[in-house]
Amino acid sequence: MLPPPETQRKAAQSGRIPPGLGRQEVAMMGSQQWQGKADPFGAVAVSSVSGLSDQQKTSKSPFSQFKDVFLPPVLHPLNKTLVTGDQWKDVDSIQEERRSFLYEFCKKYNSMKKLRTHLVHIVSRIYVEDRHKVLYCEVPKAGCSNWKRVLMVLNGLATSVRNISHDDVHYGKHLRKLDSYDLKGIYTRLNTYTKTIFVRDPLERLVSAFRDKFEHPNSYYHPVFGKAIIKKYRHNANEEALETGSGVKFKEFIQYLLDSHRPIGMDIHWEQVSKLCYPCLINYDFIGKFETLEEDANYFLQLVGAPAELKFPRFKDRHSSDERTSAEVVRQYLKELSKEERQLTYDFYYLDYLMFNYTSPIV
């Protein structure tokens, strides 16, 4: 098993900066809050309105001054008026435990934090379904493809989840994101819609992303990420590997992930959830987990009043013949790493493990 957090804090005392954080971000945190780990609030260190539309820049709303304000976490009661029957009792009990756990975590660590990134950036991964008033923050490799299918059916864009192809889900641009609205529209939806996030054991999510993007033909990840990774981390790489970017090894991928001077930037498929969805800045009403995906998702559909015939799909979106990435599969991949690399990888996702109450991995 990887060392517990107490032993990891020694890194903080020695001044070691965790992978994925810059010195500017660390400087903001303060030694007492940081303790050698990632910023609990996604390292929102830079105030910026770059990338905003003219309408968003000029829109007058309470969020126009959201550069330097405190955001205390709030635990709102979950509206269960549309839930029927007793079959959801156990699922609901687990849901309340998750909500309370995240609330207490954020209340403890958010008390001295200020929001210094524009609201539009913070909500950029959130999809909107207006008919049933749902906000869904996309966490790749945690059931997001099927969730988008469900949102399309809820929104009347399709009659069945089975009729929607992978390309239509990810490239069809049928669903709006929250950052496409003006600030008043963002504010209204954040305060009146049911907000959900679905997460997954961080290392399972990481290995799943690696397998999907680098162990199968891919016209984007191989030439863009693969070439850069092989060029920097593979000694005596042959010409074909350098030309195609195919065949990246898991150890090389981890070297890239942990490198403070990565040859190419991060990607949403392996970015920390704390930096994708800002769980301590946005008060999510429902926290689902990939490990209990089907029952969590179907309970959530009851909560928002979805049609009774709509169930969360069971099918695997791509590479259906592959074994699902399980804890055992992860252990096999971690064997390729040194003890230090395993520890640093865990450190990289430490905050995701902590805020969603996942058990540290056994190696």
C-alpha positions in Angstrom: 0.0 0.0 0.0 1.2 3.5 -0.7 2.4 5.5 2.3 -0.4 7.3 4.3 -0.9 11.0 4.1 1.0 11.6 7.4 4.3 10.3 5.9 3.6 12.2 2.7 3.5 15.5 4.6 7.2 15.2 5.1 7.5 16.3 1.5 5.8 19.5 2.4 8.3 20.2 5.1 11.1 19.7 2.7 9.5 22.1 0.2 8.8 19.6 -2.5 6.2 20.8 -5.0 3.7 18.2 -6.0 3.6 17.3 -9.7 1.1 19.4 -11.7 1.5 22.6 -9.6 3.5 25.7 -10.4 5.4 27.8 -7.8 2.9 30.6 -8.2 0.0 28.3 -7.2 2.0 26.9 -4.3 2.8 30.4 -3.0 -0.9 31.2 -2.8 -1.8 28.2 -0.7 0.2 28.8 2.4 2.2 26.1 4.2 -0.5 25.2 6.6 -3.2 24.7 4.0 -1.0 23.1 1.4 0.8 20.3 3.3 2.6 19.2 0.1 -0.6 18.5 -1.8 -2.6 19.9 -4.7 -4.7 23.0 -4.0 -8.1 21.8 -2.7 -9.8 24.2 -5.0 -8.2 23.5 -8.3 -5.4 26.0 -7.8 -7.5 28.8 -9.0 -4.7 31.3 -8.8 -5.1 33.7 -11.8 -7.9 36.2 -12.2 -8.7 36.5 -15.9 -11.5 37.3 -18.3 -9.6 36.2 -21.4 -11.6 34.0 -23.7 -14.9 35.6 -22.7 -17.4 36.8 -25.3 -18.2 40.5 -25.5 -21.6 39.8 -24.1 -20.1 37.9 -21.1 -17.6 40.7 -20.5 -20.2 43.4 -20.4 -23.1 41.5 -18.8 -24.1 43.0 -15.5 -24.6 40.4 -12.8 -23.5 39.5 -9.3 -20.7 37.4 -10.8 -19.1 40.3 -12.6 -17.1 40.9 -9.4 -16.3 37.2 -8.9 -12.6 37.7 -8.9 -12.0 38.1 -5.2 -14.8 36.8 -3.1 -15.3 34.1 -0.5 -17.4 31.1 -1.5 -18.4 29.2 1.6 -19.7 25.7 0.8 -23.4 25.1 1.2 -25.2 21.8 1.7 -28.7 22.2 0.2 -31.3 19.5 0.9 -31.8 17.2 -2.1 -35.3 17.5 -3.6 -36.8 14.0 -3.5 -40.4 14.8 -4.2 -40.3 12.9 -7.5 -38.8 9.7 -6.1 -41.3 6.9 -5.8 -41.0 3.6 -3.9 -38.6 2.3 -1.3 -36.1 0.7 -3.7 -33.8 3.8 -3.5 -33.5 3.9 0.2 -30.0 2.4 0.4 -28.8 4.4 -2.6 -30.2 7.6 -1.0 -28.4 6.9 2.3 -25.1 6.5 0.5 -25.7 9.6 -1.5 -26.3 11.7 1.7 -23.1 10.3 3.1 -21.2 11.4 0.0 -22.7 14.8 0.1 -22.0 15.4 3.7 -18.4 14.1 3.4 -17.6 16.5 0.5 -19.4 19.4 2.3 -17.3 18.9 5.5 -14.1 18.6 3.5 -14.8 21.8 1.6 -16.0 23.7 4.7 -12.8 22.8 6.5 -10.4 23.6 3.6 -12.3 26.3 1.8 -12.6 28.7 4.8 -9.7 30.9 3.8 -9.9 30.5 0.0 -10.8 33.1 -2.5 -12.0 32.6 -6.0 -9.6 34.2 -8.4 -10.6 32.6 -11.7 -13.5 33.9 -13.7 -16.7 32.1 -13.2 -17.0 31.2 -16.9 -13.8 29.2 -16.7 -15.0 27.3 -13.6 -18.2 26.2 -15.3 -16.6 25.3 -18.7 -17.0 21.5 -18.3 -20.7 21.6 -17.3 -23.4 20.5 -19.7 -26.9 22.0 -19.5 -30.2 20.2 -19.9 -32.9 22.8 -19.6 -36.1 20.7 -19.8 -35.4 18.8 -16.5 -33.1 21.6 -15.1 -29.9 19.5 -14.9 -26.3 20.5 -14.8 -23.8 17.7 -15.4 -20.0 18.2 -15.0 -18.2 16.0 -17.4 -15.5 13.8 -16.0 -14.0 11.8 -18.8 -13.6 8.0 -18.2 -16.3 8.0 -15.6 -19.3 7.2 -17.8 -19.5 10.6 -19.6 -20.3 9.3 -23.1 -23.4 7.5 -21.8 -24.3 10.5 -19.7 -24.3 12.7 -22.7 -26.6 10.2 -24.5 -29.0 10.5 -21.5 -28.9 14.3 -21.6 -29.7 14.2 -25.3 -32.7 12.0 -24.7 -33.9 14.2 -21.8 -33.5 17.2 -24.0 -35.6 15.7 -26.8 -32.7 15.5 -29.2 -33.0 11.7 -29.5 -35.6 9.0 -28.7 -33.2 6.4 -27.4 -29.7 6.3 -26.0 -28.9 3.4 -28.4 -29.5 5.5 -31.5 -26.7 7.9 -30.7 -23.2 7.1 -32.0 -19.9 7.9 -30.3 -19.1 10.7 -32.8 -22.5 12.2 -32.4 -22.1 12.3 -28.6 -18.6 13.9 -28.6 -18.5 15.9 -31.9 -22.1 16.7 -32.7 -22.3 19.7 -30.4 -25.9 19.1 -29.6 -25.6 19.9 -26.0 -24.9 23.4 -24.6 -22.3 24.0 -22.0 -22.9 26.4 -19.1 -20.1 28.8 -20.3 -22.0 29.5 -23.5 -24.6 31.5 -21.5 -24.3 35.1 -20.4 -23.4 35.6 -16.7 -27.0 36.0 -15.7 -27.9 32.7 -17.4 -25.0 31.0 -15.6 -26.0 32.4 -12.2 -29.6 31.5 -12.6 -28.9 27.9 -13.6 -26.3 27.4 -10.9 -28.8 28.4 -8.3 -31.9 26.7 -9.6 -30.8 23.5 -11.5 -29.8 20.1 -10.0 -26.1 19.9 -10.3 -24.4 16.5 -10.6 -20.9 15.1 -10.9 -19.9 11.5 -11.5 -16.3 10.5 -10.4 -14.1 7.4 -10.5 -11.2 6.0 -8.5 -8.4 8.3 -9.8 -5.9 5.6 -10.8 -8.5 3.5 -12.5 -9.6 6.5 -14.4 -6.0 7.3 -15.4 -5.2 3.7 -16.6 -8.5 3.7 -18.5 -7.6 6.9 -20.3 -4.1 5.5 -21.2 -5.6 2.3 -22.6 -8.2 4.1 -24.6 -6.0 6.8 -26.1 -2.6 5.0 -26.5 -3.3 1.2 -26.9 -5.8 1.7 -29.8 -5.3 3.5 -33.1 -6.0 7.2 -32.5 -5.6 10.0 -35.1 -5.3 12.7 -32.4 -3.6 11.3 -29.3 -0.8 9.4 -31.1 0.5 12.3 -33.3 -0.2 15.0 -30.8 0.7 13.4 -27.4 2.4 10.2 -28.4 5.1 11.8 -30.6 6.0 14.4 -27.9 6.1 11.8 -25.2 8.3 9.3 -27.2 10.6 12.1 -28.3 11.3 13.2 -24.7 11.2 10.0 -22.7 12.3 7.2 -24.9 16.0 6.8 -25.4 17.0 5.6 -28.8 13.5 5.7 -30.2 13.2 4.4 -33.7 12.2 6.5 -36.7 8.7 5.0 -37.0 7.8 5.7 -33.3 9.0 9.2 -33.6 7.0 9.7 -36.8 3.7 8.1 -35.7 3.7 8.5 -31.9 2.3 5.0 -31.6 3.3 2.5 -28.9 3.6 4.8 -25.9 4.5 2.8 -22.9 2.7 3.4 -19.6 5.9 4.3 -17.8 6.6 6.9 -20.5 3.1 8.3 -20.1 3.6 8.6 -16.3 6.9 10.3 -16.8 5.1 12.9 -19.0 2.3 13.3 -16.4 4.7 13.9 -13.5 7.0 16.2 -15.5 6.8 19.9 -14.4 8.1 20.7 -17.9 5.8 18.6 -20.0 6.5 18.7 -23.7 2.8 19.0 -24.2 0.0 20.2 -21.9 -2.6 18.4 -19.9 -5.7 16.8 -21.2 -9.2 16.5 -19.7 -9.0 12.7 -19.8 -6.3 12.6 -17.1 -6.7 16.0 -15.5 -7.6 16.0 -11.8 -11.4 16.3 -11.1 -10.6 19.1 -8.7 -9.5 21.1 -11.8 -12.2 20.0 -14.1 -15.3 20.5 -11.9 -14.2 22.6 -8.9 -16.2 20.6 -6.4 -15.5 23.0 -3.5 -16.6 26.1 -5.5 -19.7 24.6 -7.1 -22.1 23.0 -4.7 -23.0 19.8 -6.4 -26.3 18.3 -5.4 -25.6 14.8 -6.4 -22.3 12.9 -6.3 -22.3 9.7 -8.4 -19.5 7.2 -8.6 -18.4 5.0 -11.5 -18.2 2.0 -9.2 -22.0 2.3 -8.6 -22.8 4.0 -11.9 -26.0 2.3 -12.9 -27.8 2.6 -9.6 -26.6 6.1 -8.9 -27.5 7.3 -12.4 -31.0 5.7 -12.3 -31.7 7.2 -8.9 -30.6 10.6 -10.2 -33.0 10.2 -13.2 -35.8 9.6 -10.7 -34.8 12.7 -8.7 -35.1 15.0 -11.8 -38.3 13.5 -13.1 -37.0 11.7 -16.1 -39.4 9.5 -18.2 -39.9 6.2 -16.5 -38.7 4.3 -19.6 -35.3 6.1 -19.7 -32.6 4.0 -18.0 -28.9 4.6 -17.9 -27.3 2.5 -20.6 -25.1 -0.5 -19.6 -23.2 -0.8 -22.8 -19.5 0.2 -23.1 -19.0 3.1 -25.5 -15.9 1.9 -27.3 -13.5 -1.1 -27.4 -16.4 -3.2 -26.1 -14.3 -6.4 -26.3 -11.6 -5.1 -23.9 -11.7 -6.0 -20.3 -12.9 -3.1 -18.2 -10.3 -1.2 -16.2 -10.6 -2.7 -12.7 -8.4 -2.5 -9.6 -6.6 -5.7 -10.8 -5.9 -4.2 -14.2 -4.5 -1.1 -12.5 -2.2 -3.2 -10.4 -0.7 -4.8 -13.5 0.0 -1.4 -15.0 1.5 0.0 -11.8 4.0 -2.9 -11.8 5.7 -1.1 -14.7 6.5 1.8 -12.4 9.1 2.3 -9.7 8.0 2.8 -6.1 8.8 6.5 -6.4 6.7 6.8 -9.6 3.8 5.1 -8.0 4.0 7.4 -5.0 4.2 10.5 -7.1 1.3 9.4 -9.3 -0.8 8.9 -6.1 0.3 12.3 -4.9 -0.8 13.9 -8.2 -4.3 12.6 -7.6 -4.2 12.8 -3.8 -6.9 15.5 -3.6 -9.3 13.5 -5.8 -8.8 10.5 -3.5 -9.4 12.7 -0.4 -12.4 14.7 -1.4 -14.4 11.8 -2.8 -13.3 9.4 0.0 -11.5 6.9 -2.2 -9.2 4.4 -0.5 -5.5 4.8 -1.3 -4.4 2.1 -3.9 -2.7 -1.1 -2.9 0.4 -1.7 -5.1 
